[in-house]
Amino acid sequence: MQTDATGQRADAWLQRCVLIAAAWICCCANVGGQSAAPQTEFMVKAWSMADGLPHPSVTALAQTRDGYLWIGTADGLNRYDGYGFKVFRHSRSDSTTLNDNFIVSLLVDRSGTLWVGTRGGGLCRYDADRMTFQRYISRPGDTTSLGE
């Protein structure tokens, strides 16, 4: 493919325009003395039992799609909404509560469901619509329960 002198001048002109535009964008990225670097300052908030945590030892953390921060402790599961805590605990008389109060792990799956691993109590799936838990317990010898 042959190019004539007019085509070469047009290509050179286009290259200069692209370079000028790129230089202008780079210069404008620092408007008003503001750096284009990512934010490096963070707000740190420490919570204690006085703030509503049921236990000072945090064992697990997770955040669900709805923005709640879930905090597992040795004495229950806490849901933080940015203002305060709602505490979820085991109750022997209510089968829709946690299996156990000692939370060892939290996981949010691909569908956004929160799963809670408890010490000695098995696994729980959180039902956000009902604010209840479905229990999955290991029963030795029962092939339909969780594995040992």
Wavefront OBJ file of the C-alpha trace (Angstrom):
o trace
v 0.000 0.000 0.000
v 1.481 3.334 -1.063
v 1.013 6.606 0.785
v 1.552 9.985 -0.756
v 3.078 13.085 0.839
v -0.370 14.449 1.777
v -1.237 11.234 3.663
v 2.098 11.289 5.526
v 1.499 14.921 6.575
v -1.973 14.037 7.793
v -0.595 11.132 9.832
v 2.103 13.343 11.354
v -0.496 16.009 12.188
v -2.748 13.411 13.844
v 0.147 12.053 15.917
v 0.983 15.596 17.129
v -2.666 16.177 18.093
v -2.742 12.945 20.096
v 0.503 13.874 21.897
v -0.776 17.383 22.694
v -4.071 15.977 23.991
v -2.239 13.428 26.154
v 0.035 16.124 27.594
v -2.973 18.357 28.316
v -4.784 15.515 30.127
v -1.696 14.780 32.245
v -1.369 18.447 33.206
v -5.057 18.740 34.094
v -4.928 15.653 36.315
v -3.319 17.820 38.993
v -5.898 20.626 39.006
v -5.895 22.826 42.086
v -2.862 21.138 43.573
v -4.857 17.957 44.190
v -2.902 14.798 43.639
v -4.247 12.103 41.384
v -2.773 9.540 43.782
v -5.190 7.272 45.655
v -6.481 8.298 49.060
v -4.087 7.143 51.782
v -5.894 8.425 54.884
v -8.386 6.177 56.605
v -10.724 6.664 59.515
v -10.112 4.137 62.269
v -12.854 3.313 64.762
v -12.303 0.899 67.629
v -15.408 -0.716 69.107
v -15.690 -2.198 72.548
v -18.307 -3.869 74.706
v -19.483 -0.379 75.683
v -20.436 0.153 72.000
v -22.530 -3.020 71.899
v -20.101 -5.822 71.069
v -20.980 -8.808 73.272
v -17.359 -9.925 73.592
v -14.010 -8.130 73.165
v -12.515 -10.942 71.046
v -13.359 -10.677 67.321
v -13.019 -14.022 65.547
v -14.365 -13.325 62.033
v -15.421 -10.461 59.716
v -17.533 -10.268 56.550
v -19.512 -7.651 54.627
v -22.725 -8.477 52.799
v -23.930 -6.824 49.600
v -26.445 -4.726 51.524
v -23.512 -3.003 53.250
v -23.767 -4.609 56.682
v -20.530 -5.456 58.455
v -20.800 -8.803 60.241
v -18.547 -9.365 63.229
v -18.152 -12.803 64.783
v -17.100 -12.994 68.413
v -16.725 -15.631 71.124
v -20.194 -14.675 72.361
v -22.398 -14.099 69.319
v -22.697 -12.585 65.862
v -23.024 -8.832 65.401
v -24.428 -6.899 62.468
v -23.147 -3.332 62.232
v -25.151 -0.889 60.092
v -22.883 2.142 60.434
v -24.694 3.399 63.542
v -25.071 0.504 65.938
v -25.007 -3.239 66.495
v -27.674 -5.908 66.346
v -26.563 -9.015 68.222
v -27.571 -12.542 67.181
v -27.167 -15.362 69.734
v -28.011 -19.005 70.228
v -31.237 -19.820 72.061
v -32.064 -23.390 73.101
v -35.774 -22.668 72.772
v -35.578 -21.187 69.234
v -34.396 -23.369 66.350
v -34.075 -20.318 64.059
v -31.148 -18.895 66.046
v -27.444 -19.685 65.771
v -26.188 -23.201 66.621
v -23.626 -21.814 69.047
v -22.480 -18.386 70.234
v -18.787 -18.924 69.459
v -18.347 -17.801 65.829
v -15.274 -19.202 64.071
v -15.873 -18.171 60.447
v -18.041 -16.028 58.178
v -18.493 -16.334 54.426
v -20.624 -14.470 51.904
v -21.239 -16.719 48.895
v -21.700 -15.713 45.238
v -25.436 -15.236 45.703
v -24.846 -12.886 48.661
v -25.888 -15.361 51.373
v -24.083 -15.155 54.721
v -22.813 -18.459 56.123
v -21.733 -18.706 59.752
v -19.375 -21.369 61.107
v -19.660 -22.013 64.826
v -17.446 -23.905 67.278
v -19.012 -27.242 68.016
v -22.371 -26.179 66.618
v -21.990 -26.681 62.890
v -22.938 -24.278 60.136
v -25.741 -21.708 59.804
v -27.193 -19.944 56.759
v -28.624 -16.480 57.408
v -32.054 -15.682 55.957
v -31.964 -11.891 55.538
v -35.688 -11.583 54.810
v -36.694 -13.290 58.067
v -33.565 -12.374 60.076
v -33.271 -16.044 61.087
v -30.787 -18.876 60.641
v -31.068 -22.314 59.064
v -28.955 -24.774 61.042
v -26.762 -27.468 59.511
v -25.411 -29.783 62.194
v -22.999 -32.710 62.145
v -24.505 -35.858 63.640
v -22.019 -38.718 63.891
v -23.311 -41.757 62.002
v -25.982 -39.741 60.125
v -25.029 -39.671 56.438
v -27.574 -36.900 55.774
v -25.905 -34.432 58.167
v -22.698 -32.441 57.753
v -19.504 -34.482 57.556
v -17.355 -34.967 60.630
l 1 2 3 4 5 6 7 8 9 10 11 12 13 14 15 16 17 18 19 20 21 22 23 24 25 26 27 28 29 30 31 32 33 34 35 36 37 38 39 40 41 42 43 44 45 46 47 48 49 50 51 52 53 54 55 56 57 58 59 60 61 62 63 64 65 66 67 68 69 70 71 72 73 74 75 76 77 78 79 80 81 82 83 84 85 86 87 88 89 90 91 92 93 94 95 96 97 98 99 100 101 102 103 104 105 106 107 108 109 110 111 112 113 114 115 116 117 118 119 120 121 122 123 124 125 126 127 128 129 130 131 132 133 134 135 136 137 138 139 140 141 142 143 144 145 146 147 148
